[in-house]
Amino acid sequence: MNITKENIDALNAVITVDIVADDYQTKVTSLLTDYRKKADIPGFRKGHVPMGMIKKQYGKSIMMDEVNKLLQESLNKYLTEEKLDILGNPLPRVKEDFNWDADKFSFEFEIGLVPQFEVDLKAKHKVKEYKIVAKDDLLEEEVKNIQTRYGKMSPLETATEHSNVTGTFVNEEKGINKKSTFLVNDLKGKKNEKKVIGAKVGDVIELDTKKLFEDDHKLQHILGVEHDVIHDLDVTVSLTVEEITKTEPADLDKELFDKLFADGSVSSVTELKEKIKEDAEKQFKQQGDQQLLNAITEFLIESTKFDLPVEFLKKWLATAGEKALSPEEAAAEFEKSEKGLRYQLIEGKIMKDNDIKLDYKELVDYAKGFIRTQMAQFGNMNPEEKELDDIAGRILQNQEEAQKLQSQLISQKMMAFFKENMSFKNKEVSYEEFVKEVYK
């Protein structure tokens, strides 16, 4: 057997695998001998069928199977030993005149090579790192929300400016079907308020989502839609009124504080606001970090220039899925996935150059942390270590779940690396300001 590689250019090459009879004949002969021992053909005793008959009946198919097995094994071994960084998988070149009766077989494979490039993390850029702070108006609003949640509620026959309305918002086209409760005077504009004031249980009200509430965050929560969709949402939803109530706000006293914090850590409105601020800014930090990672990704894709073996990748995409794609479909698929592929290569380069690794133990520990958080939400604050190990083991056996957790952990490691090795333009904003700047 002989394997050679011919470079077409810096990004494309052809691997040729030459196979002769000596490479596979011993294995084929052994398999034919086994077939002969087991063959049960009328007119012959078992194990005494003439070898010529066995060869005639099974020889060619066995030979073809063995050649294909040998071809795949030798190709994979060659790629590993030569340490070739390739994109996608090798693509066989189809030969119209291929002859399985020849003495020598020659197979050719096109490969796309990973481009060589450098990543400049110190390059001039305008990536912003947002510090999202919980300002006084947000804290006041959350205090009022707490007073409402723990207040005394009584039913009303008709909706008033200060009543709570519970109902189901529906828009089939956008997949909206969410039961929510809102305060009538939280609606933005007199037009919307007038539609709801005076409504009774069972009434159906048509409302426009555009500027329905003062901020998009509230609208997102009430309609149950994704964050990146909400700022462009401009549809009509039907609201079926199911309940109308009025709430007498709870007093901000020790009884309420103890309900909220049984450990006695809060004993005043000031301390309550500090707790609210701390919890809110933890959540804001997660959103801020995600936005920062998105901005870094866009910057690196834009600033790190390299060519790709485009035509090879289109041909590979046409055959890589369960369903074959037309050239036009493959081109469209490449266009959709090009940015993701570029960042994947950039990320891989950074990880390799800076020895950023991910071992299985880290992945297990990360999975256990994720499970621990989930269990805490359901009241199990101190799960046993063995229970966490068992659940993590089961989750990581699921390839899809394991890949998802691995991707999250890599993103976490990359975020830490970028913060240590890049400089950003820092900006302190409220949550509302953050949403306006990033999502609009």
N, C-alpha and C positions, 0 to 999 in steps of 0.2 A: 504494500500500500504506500502511496505517496500523496502528501498534502502540500499544496503550495498556495501562496497568496500573491495576487497581483494588485497593486494600488492603482486605481483609476485616477484618483486625485486625493486631496487631503481628507476627504469625507466619505469616499466610496472605494470599495475594493471587491475583488472576486476571489473566492476560495475555490480551488479545484481539488477534488478528491478522486484519485485513481485507485481502483480496486481490481486485483487480478485473482484468478482462481485459487492460488495458493493461500489467499487471505481468508477464504471461507470454506474451501472444499472439505477440510477435515471435519468441521462441524456439520456440514450437509451430509457427509457420509455417515456420521454417527447417528444423525436423526433418521436417515433412511433405514439404517440397520434396526433401529428401534421400531420403526413403522413395520418393517418386515416381520419382526417378532410378534407384533400385536395384530397384524392384518388378518382379517377373517374373510377370505374370498372363496366363493363356491368353487369346488373342484380341486382345492388345495388344502392340505392339512395346515393348521395354524402354525405359523413360524416357518413354513416351507414354501412360501410363495417365491417364485423366481425374482431375484433382485432386479432384473431387467424390467419386469412388469411394474415393480414398485417405483423404479426410477421414472418410467414412462408416465405413471399415473400421478405421482407426487413430487418428482424431482424438481421440476421447474418452479412450482409454487414455494417449496421449501427453500430453494436457492434464492428466490426473490426476497422472501422474508428475512433470511439471514443477511443478505447484502444490505437491505434497508436498516436492519438493526446495527450492523457493523458501521454503516454510513453515519447514523445518528451518534453512536458512541464515539467514533473517531472524530467527528466534527466538534462535538461538545468538549472532548478532551483537548483538541487543538486550541479552541478558543480560550480554555482555562490556562493551558500551559504557556500560550503566547501572551496571556494577559491582555487580550484585546477588549477594549471598551467599545461595545457596540450598542446601537439603538435598535429597539425592536428585536426581531429574530431574523436569522439568515433566510433569504428567499431563494428557493431553487429555480434555476433557469430551465425552462421546459425545452427539451430537444425533440423536434418532430420525428427525427430519424433514429431515435434511440433504439438499440437492438439488444434484447435480453439474451440472444444466442451468441453474442460476441465473446471473445476470450478475455477482453479487458473492458471495464466499465469506467467512464469518466463523468463525474457529477460536478456541476458548477453551482455556486451559491453567491448571490449578491449580499453584501453586508454594508450597513451604514455605520460610520465611525463617529464616536463622540468627538466633538471639536475641541481643540486646544485653546484655552483662553485664561485670562487673569481677572480676578474680581478686585476692584479698588473700593474698599470700604471708606476710604478717606476722601473720595471724590466730593467736590462741592455739590451740595444738594439743599433742597428746601423742605425736607421731611419734618413735619411738626410732631412733637410729643405733647399731647394734651394732659394737663392735670385737671381732672374734673372735680370740682368742689361742690358740696351741698351748701347752698347759700340760705340765708335766713328765710326767704319766701318759701323755699321747698320744705324747710324744717317746720315752719308755721302750718303749711298745708298738711304735712304728715301728722302733726299733733292733732289737727282738726279731724283728720281721717280716723285716728285712733279714738278720739272722743265719740265720733259717729259710730264706729264699729262696736264700741262698748256702751253706747247710749241706750236709752229706753225707746223702743219702737212702738208706734201705734198705727193702725191702718187708716187710710183715707179713701173716700169715695172717688174724688177727682184729684188730678195732679195740680199742684200749686208751684209757685216759683221756688219754694224751699223744700219740696218733697223729694223723696227717693222714688225712682221708677225702675222696676225690674221687668225686663222683657227680653225677647229673642230677636236679634238682628239677623236678617237673611238677605243674601244676594247670591243666587245660584251660580251665576257666571264666574264670580270670583271665589266661589267655595266658602262664602261666609255663612256661618250658622252658629251663632254664639249667644248664650244667655248671659246677660250682664246687668249690673245695677249702676245707676248714675244719679247724680243730683241735678235737678232740672236747671238750676242757675249756673251749672258748669257748662251748659251748652253755649256755644259762641253765637252771638247775634240775636236780636229780637225776633227775627223771622223763624228761627228754629225753636226758640222758647214758646212762641205763640202756637206752634203746631202741637206742642206737648201739653202746655197748660190747659187744663179743662178736660184732658183725656180721661177715660175710664178703663177699667179692666176689660180686656177683650177688644179694645180699639186697635186698629192697624194704621200706623202712621208712616208715611213716606218721608225719608230724610236724605239729604245729600251729604256724602262723607267729606267733601271738600270743606275744610275749616269748620267741621262740626263741633270740635272742642278747641280750646285755646292752644293746646300743644299736642303734637303727634304721638307722644308717649302714651297719653291717656287714651287717644283714639285707638292706638295699637292694642292696648290692653282690653278695651271694651269690645273691639271687633275680632280680636284673636288672630291677627295677621302678622306676617313677618316684618321685621324692622325695616329691611331694605325695600319693602313694597309700599309701606304706609305713606311716605311723602309724595308719591305719585298717584295715590288712590283718589279717583274722582268718579264715583258711581252713586247710584241711588240704592239705599237699603230700606227694607220694610221692617218696622219695629212693631211687634205684637206685644201689647202691654199685658203683663201677667200679675203685677202686684204694685200697689202704690202705698207708700208709708211715709210717716213723718218721724224723725228721730230727735229726741231731746238729748243733746250731747252730755256725755258723762263728765262728772267733775274731775278736775286734775288734782286728785288727792291721793293719800296713801293707799286707799283701797284699790284704786286703778293701777298705781305703780306696782303694787304687790301682785296684781293679776298679770301684769306684763313681765315682771322680773321677780320671780319667786325667791331669788337669792338675796333680795333686799338691797341690790346694788344701786337702785334708783329711788331717791326720796324727794326729788324736786323737779320742776319743769326744766330747769337748766340742765340737770343731769340727764333727763329724758331726751332733750335735744342733742346732747353730746353723744348718747347712744345711737340715736337715729342718724346723726352725721357720720359716725364711725361705720355703721353698717352700710349706709348708702354709698360712701366713698370706696368701700371694699368692692361693691358691685360695679361702681363707675370705673374703678381701676381695671377690672377685667375687660370692660368695653373699650377703655382707652388703649390698653395693650393690644387688643385685637385690631383696632384701627391703626395703631402704629405699625404692627406687623404687615398689615395690608399696604400701608404707604411705603414701607421699606421694600416690600416685594415689587411694587410698581417701579420704584426708583432703580432697583437692581436690574430688573428686566430692561428698563429703558437705557441704563448707562453701561451695561455689560454687553458689548457688541461681539457677536460671533455668527458664522454661517452654520446652517444645518443642511444635511443631505435631503433636501425637500422632496425631490422626485422619488427617492427610495422610500421615504416615510409615507408618502401618499400610496405607493404600491403596497407597502406593508399594511397600512390601515385598511386597504381594500380587501385584505384577506384575513385580518387578525380576529375579527369578530365571528359570532355564530352565523351571521348572514353576510354574504359577499356584497361589497359596495361597488357601485359604478364609479368610473373615474371622477365624475362630477361630485358624487356623494363623498368620496374619499378626500377630495380637495376641500370640501366644506368642513369635513371632520377635522382635517389638519388645521384649518384656519381657526376652528373653535379651540383646539387643544394646544396650539403653538405656544401661547404664553405660559400655560401650565408646564409644558415640557421644558421651556427655557428656564423657568424658575427651579424646576426639579434638578436640572444640570448645575445651575448656579449653587443651589443649596448643597448638592453632593460635593461640589468642588470646595466649598467653604468647610464642610465637615471633614473632608479628607485632609485639606491643608492645615487645619487647626486641631486635628485629632479629636474631633467631637464624635463620641461613640455612644451606642445604645446597646446595653447588654440585657439579657433576659431577666436578670434579677431586678434591674431598674424598672422594667416593664411590669413585672409582678407587683412590685411595691407601688407603682403608679396606679395599677388596677385596684389594688387593695385600698388605696386612698380614695379612689373614686367610689368604690363600694361602701366604704365607711361613711362617706358624705351622704350617699343615698339612704343608707340604713338610719342615719341620724334624723333624716327628714320624717321617718316613720316611727320615731321615738326610741329606737335602739341605739343608745349612746355608747355602749361599751361591748361591742361584739367580740367574741373570742377569736384569738389569732387563727386557730385551726379552721373555724368557720370562714374567715376571710380568705385563707389559703385555698380552701375547697372551692369557694365561689369564683375566685380569681382563676383557678385552674380550669374550671368549666368554661368561663368566658373566653379565655385565651385559646381554647381548643377550637373556638369558632373563628375561622380565618377572617371573616369580614369584621367581627368585633375586635379581634387582635390588631388588624391593620388600622382600624379607627383609633384605638388607644395609642398605638405606636406613632401615628401621625400627630396626635395631640401632644405626646411627650416630646417628639422631635421639635414641634413648633415652640414648646416651652423652653427647650434647650437653646434653640436658635434665638428666641427673644432675649434670653439672658446674655447670649454672646453678643448680639447686636447692641444691647444697652452698654456693654463694657467696651465695645470697640468702635462705636459710631457716635458722632455728635449730632444732636437734634436741636431744632428751634423750639424751645419750651413755651407753652402758652397755658395760662390758668383760665378756665372757663367754667360757667355753670353748666348743668346738664342740658338745659334748653339751648344755650349757646353752642354747645358741642354738637347737638343734633342738627342745628341750622347750618353749621359750617361743614359738617362731614356728610350729611345725608341729603342736602339740598343743593 
